[in-house]
Amino acid sequence: MQECKMITYHQYIPGRKNHPMAETAASALMEWLKGESDAAYAQMMIHRLSGTLADESEDRYFIAMDSKRCISRLWFGWGRHSGCIGNFGNFRTAEEYRGKGIGHQLMQMLLEDLRKTSELPLALFCTAEEKHLAELYGKWYGFRPVLKGMPQGPLYCPLNDSPADFHEFCRRYYQKANELHFKPGGIGYRHEIDCLLAFTLCENREYENFGLKSFPTYESAWLAVKKEPSCGKLERIETECGIVAGWAFTSANGKCEIQLHPLYHELVS
């Protein structure tokens, strides 16, 4: 915990033992999330914050508090498997506290946490649809545009020895394969699909084609199945080497929809 005047800063990791003040901060953040208008997005963050996904997903929250109110927060996380992809986001500051450096302090805490973490994802991704945010993330925090010549998001931040260029990152990640395997669609693989695969299609000028007719994102399909398991079956699609090549949803009436990285289309008859 760090403190500046009346504002306190906390890190909270769901599923682990946290400082009591961090627990209080997480409870305050939960109340903020429950009142947000983007219900689907908030719902996913609530699932993560509650700790119910901790076996599949490593999620970390950085929270600023003024007395007992959450005034700023951000999140990043990755799946608990090798060769995983990370996602950064949910960055919000209450309007009356903007421009005071509070969000920057949370970002500094996140970067320090990255430096201390031994097992990191291959990269972090975020959307940052507004140009000024993309420029800010690039200048201070090492994010770079997925698309050359397009300064706004989506953005890519390489970690460990990942290449600086997103195209080269994709070339290394998506290796040719001989076969595909359909496996249960756990939330731990969300970032490989809704971030990496979606942004790869963006680079190929096919971003508008991401998603299935039934669901626009893997996350939305996961939330639907979580709420009503009988609605269908969600699966991730992997190569024999464990590369996440795509996803599939089979509805209750047996109709199956599939989305794959273009490299693997020929493996599906």
C-alpha positions in Angstrom: 0.0 0.0 0.0 1.1 3.5 -0.8 -0.4 6.7 0.5 -0.6 10.3 -0.7 -2.5 12.8 1.4 -6.0 11.4 1.8 -5.8 9.1 -1.2 -4.6 5.5 -0.6 -3.4 3.1 -3.3 -3.9 -0.7 -3.1 -3.2 -3.8 -5.1 -5.8 -6.6 -4.9 -5.3 -10.1 -6.3 -8.5 -12.2 -6.3 -8.1 -15.7 -4.9 -5.2 -14.7 -2.7 -4.7 -13.4 0.9 -4.8 -9.6 0.6 -4.1 -6.8 3.1 -7.4 -5.9 5.0 -7.3 -2.4 3.5 -7.0 -3.9 0.0 -10.0 -6.1 0.8 -11.9 -2.9 1.7 -10.8 -1.3 -1.5 -12.0 -4.3 -3.5 -15.4 -4.1 -1.9 -15.6 -0.4 -2.8 -14.6 -1.3 -6.4 -17.3 -4.0 -6.4 -19.9 -1.4 -5.6 -18.7 0.9 -8.4 -18.9 -1.9 -10.9 -22.4 -2.9 -9.9 -23.6 0.6 -10.7 -22.0 0.9 -14.2 -24.1 1.2 -17.3 -22.1 -1.3 -19.4 -23.6 -4.2 -17.6 -21.9 -7.0 -19.7 -18.4 -5.5 -19.2 -19.0 -4.8 -15.5 -20.4 -8.4 -15.1 -17.1 -9.9 -16.4 -15.1 -7.6 -14.1 -17.3 -8.7 -11.1 -16.7 -12.3 -11.9 -13.0 -11.7 -11.9 -12.9 -9.5 -8.8 -15.0 -12.0 -6.8 -12.2 -14.6 -7.1 -14.4 -17.3 -8.6 -12.2 -17.5 -11.7 -8.8 -17.6 -9.8 -8.1 -21.2 -10.7 -8.2 -20.3 -14.4 -7.1 -16.7 -14.5 -4.6 -14.5 -12.8 -6.3 -11.1 -12.3 -4.7 -8.1 -10.6 -6.5 -4.9 -9.6 -5.0 -1.5 -8.7 -7.3 0.7 -6.7 -7.2 4.3 -5.5 -9.4 5.2 -2.5 -10.6 8.5 -1.0 -11.8 7.6 2.5 -14.1 4.6 1.7 -14.9 5.4 -1.9 -13.1 3.9 -4.9 -12.0 6.8 -7.2 -9.8 5.1 -9.7 -9.0 1.6 -10.8 -7.3 -0.5 -13.4 -6.9 -4.2 -14.1 -4.7 -6.6 -16.0 -4.7 -10.3 -16.2 -3.8 -13.5 -18.0 -4.7 -17.2 -18.1 -3.1 -19.7 -16.0 -1.4 -21.7 -18.8 1.9 -21.6 -20.6 2.4 -19.2 -23.5 -0.5 -17.0 -22.3 -1.7 -13.6 -23.5 -2.4 -10.7 -21.2 -5.0 -8.0 -21.3 -4.9 -4.6 -19.7 -7.9 -2.3 -19.1 -10.8 -1.3 -17.0 -8.9 1.9 -16.4 -11.3 4.5 -14.9 -11.0 7.6 -12.7 -13.9 9.4 -11.2 -14.5 12.6 -13.1 -13.7 15.0 -10.3 -10.4 13.3 -9.7 -9.1 13.3 -13.2 -5.9 15.3 -14.1 -4.4 14.8 -10.6 -2.0 12.0 -11.5 -4.0 9.3 -9.7 -4.3 7.1 -12.7 -0.6 7.5 -13.4 0.2 6.4 -9.9 -1.8 3.2 -10.5 0.0 2.6 -13.8 3.3 3.0 -12.0 2.2 0.4 -9.5 1.2 -2.0 -12.3 4.6 -1.5 -14.0 6.4 -2.2 -10.8 4.3 -5.3 -10.3 5.3 -6.5 -13.8 9.0 -6.0 -12.9 8.6 -8.2 -9.8 6.5 -11.0 -11.5 8.5 -14.0 -12.6 5.9 -15.7 -14.8 4.5 -13.1 -17.2 2.3 -13.4 -20.3 3.9 -13.0 -23.7 2.4 -9.6 -24.1 -0.4 -7.2 -22.9 -3.1 -5.9 -25.2 -5.7 -3.2 -24.8 -8.1 -1.3 -27.0 -7.5 2.4 -26.2 -9.9 3.6 -28.9 -9.2 7.3 -28.2 -6.1 8.7 -29.8 -4.9 10.7 -26.8 -5.1 7.5 -24.6 -3.1 5.5 -27.2 -0.5 8.3 -27.3 -0.4 8.4 -23.5 0.0 4.6 -23.2 2.7 4.6 -25.8 4.7 7.5 -24.3 4.7 6.4 -20.7 4.0 2.7 -20.6 5.5 1.0 -23.7 2.3 0.2 -25.7 2.5 0.4 -29.5 -0.2 0.3 -32.2 -1.2 -3.0 -33.7 -1.7 -1.3 -37.0 1.1 0.8 -38.5 -0.1 4.2 -39.4 -3.0 4.0 -37.1 -2.1 5.8 -33.8 -5.2 4.7 -31.8 -5.8 1.3 -30.5 -5.8 -1.6 -30.4 -2.4 -1.6 -28.7 0.3 -4.1 -28.0 2.9 -4.2 -25.2 5.6 -6.9 -25.6 6.9 -8.6 -22.5 9.9 -10.7 -21.8 11.6 -11.5 -25.1 8.6 -10.9 -27.3 9.4 -8.9 -30.5 8.6 -5.2 -30.6 6.6 -5.6 -33.9 3.1 -7.0 -33.6 3.3 -8.6 -37.0 6.4 -10.5 -36.0 4.8 -11.5 -32.7 1.9 -13.1 -34.6 4.2 -14.8 -37.0 6.0 -16.5 -34.1 2.8 -17.3 -32.2 0.7 -18.8 -35.0 2.8 -21.7 -36.2 1.6 -24.2 -38.9 -0.1 -27.2 -37.6 -1.3 -30.6 -38.7 -4.4 -31.0 -36.6 -6.9 -29.1 -34.4 -8.4 -30.1 -31.1 -11.7 -28.8 -29.6 -11.4 -28.2 -25.8 -13.7 -26.7 -23.2 -14.0 -23.0 -23.5 -12.7 -21.8 -20.2 -12.3 -18.0 -19.4 -8.6 -18.5 -19.0 -8.3 -18.4 -22.8 -10.4 -15.3 -23.4 -7.4 -13.0 -24.1 -6.0 -15.3 -26.8 -9.3 -15.0 -28.6 -10.9 -11.7 -27.9 -7.5 -9.8 -28.0 -4.9 -11.6 -30.0 -7.1 -13.3 -32.6 -9.4 -10.3 -32.9 -6.4 -7.9 -33.3 -4.7 -10.2 -35.8 -7.9 -10.0 -37.9 -7.7 -6.3 -37.5 -4.1 -6.3 -38.9 -5.4 -8.4 -41.8 -8.2 -5.8 -42.3 -10.8 -8.3 -41.2 -11.5 -7.0 -37.7 -15.1 -6.4 -38.6 -15.4 -10.1 -39.3 -14.4 -11.1 -35.7 -17.1 -12.9 -33.8 -19.8 -15.4 -34.5 -23.4 -14.9 -35.6 -24.5 -16.1 -32.1 -22.1 -14.0 -30.1 -19.8 -11.0 -31.0 -17.0 -12.2 -28.6 -15.8 -15.2 -26.8 -16.4 -13.4 -23.5 -20.1 -12.8 -24.3 -20.5 -16.5 -25.2 -18.8 -17.5 -21.9 -21.1 -15.2 -19.9 -24.2 -16.6 -21.7 -23.1 -20.2 -21.0 -22.2 -19.3 -17.4 -25.7 -17.9 -16.9 -27.6 -20.7 -18.7 -25.5 -23.8 -19.4 -28.2 -25.3 -21.6 -27.9 -22.6 -24.2 -25.0 -24.3 -25.9 -21.4 -25.4 -25.7 -18.4 -23.0 -25.9 -15.0 -24.4 -27.0 -11.5 -23.2 -27.7 -9.7 -24.7 -30.7 -6.0 -25.6 -30.2 -3.3 -27.0 -32.4 -1.4 -30.1 -31.4 1.2 -27.8 -29.9 -1.3 -25.9 -27.7 -1.6 -22.8 -29.9 -5.0 -21.2 -29.5 -6.2 -21.1 -33.1 -9.8 -20.1 -32.6 -13.1 -20.8 -31.0 -16.4 -22.5 -31.5 -20.0 -22.4 -30.2 -22.5 -25.1 -30.6 -26.1 -24.0 -29.9 -28.7 -26.1 -28.1 -30.1 -27.2 -31.5 -26.8 -28.6 -32.6 -25.7 -25.8 -35.0 -21.9 -25.2 -34.7 -20.2 -22.0 -35.6 -16.4 -21.8 -35.8 -13.9 -18.9 -36.1 -10.2 -19.6 -36.8 -7.0 -17.8 -37.6 -6.7 -17.8 -41.4 -3.6 -20.0 -41.2 -5.7 -23.0 -40.0 -8.8 -22.8 -42.3 -7.6 -25.7 -44.4 -7.6 -28.0 -41.3 -11.4 -27.8 -41.0 -13.4 -29.6 -43.6 
